[in-house]
Amino acid sequence: MTAFAVTPRDVYRAQQTLAGRVQRTPLVPAFGLSRELGADISLKLECFQDTMAFKQRGATNAVANLPADKRQRGVVAVSTGNHGRGVAYAAKRLGIRAVIVMSRLVPENKIRAIRDLGAEVQIHGDSQDEAFERQAELEAQEGLTPVLPFDHPDVIAGQGTIALEMLADRPDLDTLLVPLSGGGLIAGMAIAAKAIAPDIKVVGISMDHGAAMAASLRAGKPVAVTEGPSLADSLGGGIGLDNAHTFAMTRELVDDVVLVSEAEIAAAMRLIYREERVVAEGACTVGIAALMTGRVAAEGAIGVPITGRNIDPELFRRVLAEEPVETLLGAS
Ligand SMILES: *Cc1c(COP(=O)(O)O)cnc(C)c1O
């Protein structure tokens, strides 16, 4: 096997770094889902991290590992969502300055959510690209260190701690169903899980339009894809044409990548809510959606990280009311 920049040892080290800084979330048996889907399903409730999503793990590991001079100057990230929240919160907890850059198109509630977590928000330009230009400026002029959402060894190792905890709680897990976007989560989880349980199956699941990693694996190299609105909005974004880590790790460590539709994501959100009373954002219901459609076989002990609950309550209500996905994703 190729040597990667992240080893199982790095994930164990991250576990020590994260101790007391992130929640050690529970892995709960999902009796209702298991009955409905004829499988033995456990949910890892990463949605109960302080920031409502697992990204706090990678962000905290990355920020904590910065050398003293870089910590002193601070960090910067471009994100309106779970990554921005994770970086904001991690930096605040470690007493470090954080700037989160967003474009002018970002709604006020998302800006406030990041400010409330203690970060400085800078609004710049009309697109994500312009926000990235501002990040580069802040790096050059103020010496801020960019914290990446997935393609960095410390971030990957931080996310991998989820698999360590899952296998500590259920060493008999046969399959992990992992939501897949940039691949930091699945790369970290796969390297850790396969070091402990070499036969474990790690399956990545993405939405069926705009899945950059799936398209890149098919093309044999990182490619860009056209994106549309999705209930799994946290899975949006590319993998970076200059991807350094997660593409190779996903290609070599992940057993299968499966795609699900928007209607299937919505149906899985309803089923998880009805059977387990868990409010899960679309990004993390893709694994259950894959089981519901039979695209992943309901065999053996299956572990599913519920990665976030950062969903607009009104949108969630409309999903529960079974509004058609076309309306949900339209001008809402
Ligand atoms: C970022 C994110 C993912 C995917 O993680 P990657 O490392 O980008 O693959 C899954 N679920 C939620 C809720 C996320 O915020």
The ligand as a Gaussian input file, in Angstrom:
#p B3LYP/6-31G(d) Opt

LIG

0 1
 C      -18.094000      18.389000       5.447000
 C      -19.201000      17.464000       5.758000
 C      -19.217000      16.135000       5.273000
 C      -18.181000      15.584000       4.314000
 O      -16.858000      15.640000       4.776000
 P      -15.631000      15.640000       3.738000
 O      -14.426000      15.530000       4.575000
 O      -15.701000      16.935000       2.971000
 O      -15.828000      14.472000       2.821000
 C      -20.261000      15.312000       5.681000
 N      -21.238000      15.742000       6.499000
 C      -21.269000      17.012000       6.975000
 C      -22.385000      17.415000       7.878000
 C      -20.251000      17.915000       6.621000
 O      -20.293000      19.167000       7.110000

